[in-house]
């Protein structure tokens, strides 16, 4: 009968050597220099948080009936190896100018792209994968008055919280971060002029004519008509204007959306989720007669999931904006605009869930066939000024 021989156990020297090698490897990994984050690109302002970077991509001021709106566009980048989910903390956003005037966020639609934490509810839709970037737009309103002195330098501040996803579709809110950009100016709103360094952030280097934010699709770096947000790359293929004094001025933009991700996407548009302005500070809002064509709508009456994109596929849709236009108002030649589109997720029983919202923002746009030379506001003649004066005074 054969004898069973036990395997030889490793000697003490072998075990000690293996432990020593493991400890040396761990020490080397701990002392290895971490990959340095890039400095702020030219013509940008950025801040660093533990789990994300935030860039002030654009800032503009528009005026309507005495009220002023400050629009801030922010790009968030996840530089780490793990996904990061962020949500805006309700009532935390404020813009102040150097005259002490306060601009605040007064409506839920004034925060686009970011999820929100409000009234005990947490929207965890704004998730960035490792190395991924996503954009958000925030609108701050100052009711003001005609005789109130307005400032020219601005500070924008708001808070976001990290959100952790748990099993059974639950979430848990984590660390809160204050995002603060200082020395913003309305002169740099539409034209891409440099914005000063954020308080506590990295200063923007002087020089350089191209603003290429981290996370930008390489094909977009040299084109103001191209933007990337998450898996989406959006190109403007047509941008035209029309109208006449007394009838309003309309802008129509056609965009091509490409799905650069590895899974199918279904997108929808919520009516009213579009804003615009020219370099004269004149705001544009939705054109109710031709706001959206070619993309399914998200309304109270239902959700249209017809705008589906396979990985690598592209499709186009058209959006419209307008503003009142009188004879004594000039027309701009450079435009900024932003809109939001939302991801739609089919659920069992033919239900549809509205998921992550993508904020897409453009600036320094010229209409097709025109140059981007700055325009001057029209100056009314003396007769028009006198007529307007007596009309205000009344009998």
WOHUDA-V481617 format. One record per residue. N is the residue number from 0. RES is the residue in one small letter. PHI is phi in radians with two decimals (* if undefined). Layout:
((N/RES/PHI) (N/RES/PHI))
//
This chain:
((0/x/*) (1/x/-1.17) (2/x/-1.61) (3/x/-1.46) (4/x/-1.90) (5/x/-1.19) (6/x/-1.17) (7/x/-1.26) (8/x/-1.44) (9/x/-1.12) (10/x/-1.29) (11/x/-1.12) (12/x/-1.13) (13/x/-1.11) (14/x/-1.10) (15/x/-1.10) (16/x/-1.16) (17/x/-1.12) (18/x/-1.11) (19/x/-1.13) (20/x/-1.13) (21/x/-1.11) (22/x/-1.14) (23/x/-1.15) (24/x/-1.11) (25/x/-1.09) (26/x/-1.14) (27/x/-1.12) (28/x/-1.16) (29/x/-1.20) (30/x/-1.55) (31/x/-1.10) (32/x/-1.16) (33/x/-1.23) (34/x/-1.10) (35/x/-1.32) (36/x/-1.32) (37/x/-1.19) (38/x/-1.24) (39/x/-1.01) (40/x/-1.12) (41/x/-0.98) (42/x/1.12) (43/x/-2.36) (44/x/-2.18) (45/x/-2.50) (46/x/-2.28) (47/x/-2.04) (48/x/-2.02) (49/x/-1.07) (50/x/-1.93) (51/x/-2.74) (52/x/-1.96) (53/x/-2.27) (54/x/-2.11) (55/x/-1.39) (56/x/-1.42) (57/x/-2.83) (58/x/-2.56) (59/x/-2.55) (60/x/-2.08) (61/x/-2.19) (62/x/-2.20) (63/x/-2.56) (64/x/0.93) (65/x/1.56) (66/x/-1.41) (67/x/-2.10) (68/x/-2.09) (69/x/-1.77) (70/x/-1.94) (71/x/-2.00) (72/x/-1.93) (73/x/-2.16) (74/x/-1.85) (75/x/-1.79) (76/x/-2.24) (77/x/-1.68) (78/x/-1.52) (79/x/-1.63) (80/x/-1.56) (81/x/-2.12) (82/x/-1.07) (83/x/-2.27) (84/x/-2.01) (85/x/-2.17) (86/x/-2.49) (87/x/-1.28) (88/x/-1.51) (89/x/-1.01) (90/x/1.19) (91/x/-1.72) (92/x/-1.52) (93/x/-2.70) (94/x/-2.09) (95/x/-2.13) (96/x/-1.84) (97/x/-1.32) (98/x/-1.84) (99/x/1.51) (100/x/-1.30) (101/x/-1.97) (102/x/-1.86) (103/x/-2.24) (104/x/-1.54) (105/x/-1.98) (106/x/-2.44) (107/x/-1.11) (108/x/-1.25) (109/x/-1.40) (110/x/-2.04) (111/x/-2.14) (112/x/1.75) (113/x/-1.45) (114/x/-1.25) (115/x/-2.27) (116/x/-2.02) (117/x/-2.67) (118/x/0.90) (119/x/1.38) (120/x/-1.84) (121/x/-2.17) (122/x/-1.72) (123/x/-1.78) (124/x/-1.41) (125/x/-1.58) (126/x/-1.99) (127/x/-1.98) (128/x/-1.30) (129/x/-0.96) (130/x/1.34) (131/x/-1.52) (132/x/-2.14) (133/x/-2.60) (134/x/-1.89) (135/x/-2.44) (136/x/-2.20) (137/x/-2.20) (138/x/-2.00) (139/x/-2.06) (140/x/-1.92) (141/x/-2.14) (142/x/-1.09) (143/x/1.05) (144/x/-2.73) (145/x/-1.10) (146/x/-1.68) (147/x/-1.53) (148/x/-1.35) (149/x/-1.81) (150/x/-1.50) (151/x/-2.18) (152/x/-2.03) (153/x/-2.30) (154/x/-2.19) (155/x/-1.94) (156/x/-2.57) (157/x/-2.75) (158/x/-2.09) (159/x/-2.22) (160/x/-2.15) (161/x/-1.28) (162/x/-2.18) (163/x/-1.81) (164/x/-1.46) (165/x/-2.02) (166/x/-1.05) (167/x/1.05) (168/x/1.07) (169/x/-1.69) (170/x/-2.35) (171/x/-2.39) (172/x/-1.41) (173/x/-2.07) (174/x/-1.12) (175/x/-1.77) (176/x/-2.16) (177/x/-1.67) (178/x/-1.78) (179/x/-2.35) (180/x/-2.04) (181/x/-1.94) (182/x/1.00) (183/x/-1.37) (184/x/-2.27) (185/x/-1.30) (186/x/-1.13) (187/x/-1.62) (188/x/-1.13) (189/x/-1.83) (190/x/-1.50) (191/x/1.41) (192/x/-1.18) (193/x/-1.14) (194/x/-1.90) (195/x/-1.20) (196/x/-1.15) (197/x/-1.23) (198/x/-1.04) (199/x/1.43) (200/x/-1.85) (201/x/-1.52) (202/x/-1.29) (203/x/-1.33) (204/x/-1.12) (205/x/-1.37) (206/x/1.50) (207/x/1.61) (208/x/-1.95) (209/x/-1.97) (210/x/-1.74) (211/x/-1.98) (212/x/-1.33) (213/x/-0.99) (214/x/1.51) (215/x/-1.37) (216/x/-1.03) (217/x/-0.92) (218/x/-1.25) (219/x/-1.70) (220/x/-1.10) (221/x/-1.88) (222/x/-2.23) (223/x/-1.25) (224/x/-1.70) (225/x/-2.34) (226/x/-2.44) (227/x/-2.17) (228/x/-2.54) (229/x/1.04) (230/x/-1.42) (231/x/-1.72) (232/x/-2.08) (233/x/-2.09) (234/x/-2.03) (235/x/-1.47) (236/x/-1.75) (237/x/-2.71) (238/x/-2.53) (239/x/-2.30) (240/x/-2.21) (241/x/-2.75) (242/x/2.31) (243/x/-2.65) (244/x/-0.93) (245/x/1.59) (246/x/-1.94) (247/x/1.64) (248/x/-1.91) (249/x/-1.99) (250/x/-2.07) (251/x/-2.24) (252/x/-2.17) (253/x/-1.92) (254/x/-2.12) (255/x/-1.91) (256/x/-1.90) (257/x/-2.03) (258/x/-1.55) (259/x/-1.59) (260/x/-1.52) (261/x/-1.86) (262/x/-2.44) (263/x/-1.12) (264/x/-2.25) (265/x/-2.07) (266/x/-2.11) (267/x/-2.49) (268/x/-2.14) (269/x/-1.69) (270/x/-0.90) (271/x/1.72) (272/x/-1.49) (273/x/-2.56) (274/x/-2.44) (275/x/-2.75) (276/x/-2.83) (277/x/-1.84) (278/x/-1.28) (279/x/-1.54) (280/x/1.43) (281/x/-1.57) (282/x/-1.46) (283/x/-2.06) (284/x/-2.20) (285/x/-0.97) (286/x/-1.67) (287/x/-1.08) (288/x/-1.51) (289/x/-2.91) (290/x/-1.28) (291/x/-2.53) (292/x/-2.41) (293/x/1.65) (294/x/-2.35) (295/x/-1.18) (296/x/-1.79) (297/x/-1.92) (298/x/-2.32) (299/x/-1.16) (300/x/-1.40) (301/x/2.77) (302/x/-2.20) (303/x/-1.75) (304/x/-1.68) (305/x/-1.39) (306/x/-1.59) (307/x/-1.93) (308/x/-2.25) (309/x/-1.34) (310/x/-0.93) (311/x/1.48) (312/x/-1.49) (313/x/-2.20) (314/x/-2.54) (315/x/-2.02) (316/x/-2.60) (317/x/-2.17) (318/x/-2.18) (319/x/-2.25) (320/x/-2.28) (321/x/-2.74) (322/x/-2.59) (323/x/-1.07) (324/x/-2.44) (325/x/-1.89) (326/x/-1.15) (327/x/-1.60) (328/x/-1.89) (329/x/-1.43) (330/x/-1.92) (331/x/-1.32) (332/x/-2.09) (333/x/-2.17) (334/x/-2.32) (335/x/-2.15) (336/x/-2.69) (337/x/-2.56) (338/x/-2.54) (339/x/-2.19) (340/x/-2.21) (341/x/-2.04) (342/x/-1.41) (343/x/-1.93) (344/x/-2.08) (345/x/-1.14) (346/x/-2.06) (347/x/-1.03) (348/x/1.07) (349/x/1.05) (350/x/-1.66) (351/x/-2.31) (352/x/-1.84) (353/x/-1.49) (354/x/-1.78) (355/x/-1.08) (356/x/-1.78) (357/x/-1.87) (358/x/-1.64) (359/x/-1.99) (360/x/-2.18) (361/x/-2.23) (362/x/-2.51) (363/x/1.00) (364/x/-1.67) (365/x/-1.96) (366/x/-1.12) (367/x/-0.97) (368/x/1.42) (369/x/-2.21) (370/x/-1.62) (371/x/-1.73) (372/x/-1.11) (373/x/-1.00) (374/x/-1.69) (375/x/-1.91) (376/x/-1.14) (377/x/-1.17) (378/x/-1.82) (379/x/-1.18) (380/x/-1.34) (381/x/-1.07) (382/x/-1.09) (383/x/-1.13) (384/x/-1.11) (385/x/-1.13) (386/x/-1.06) (387/x/-1.16) (388/x/-1.12) (389/x/-1.18) (390/x/-1.13) (391/x/-1.27) (392/x/-1.22) (393/x/1.32) (394/x/-1.22))
//
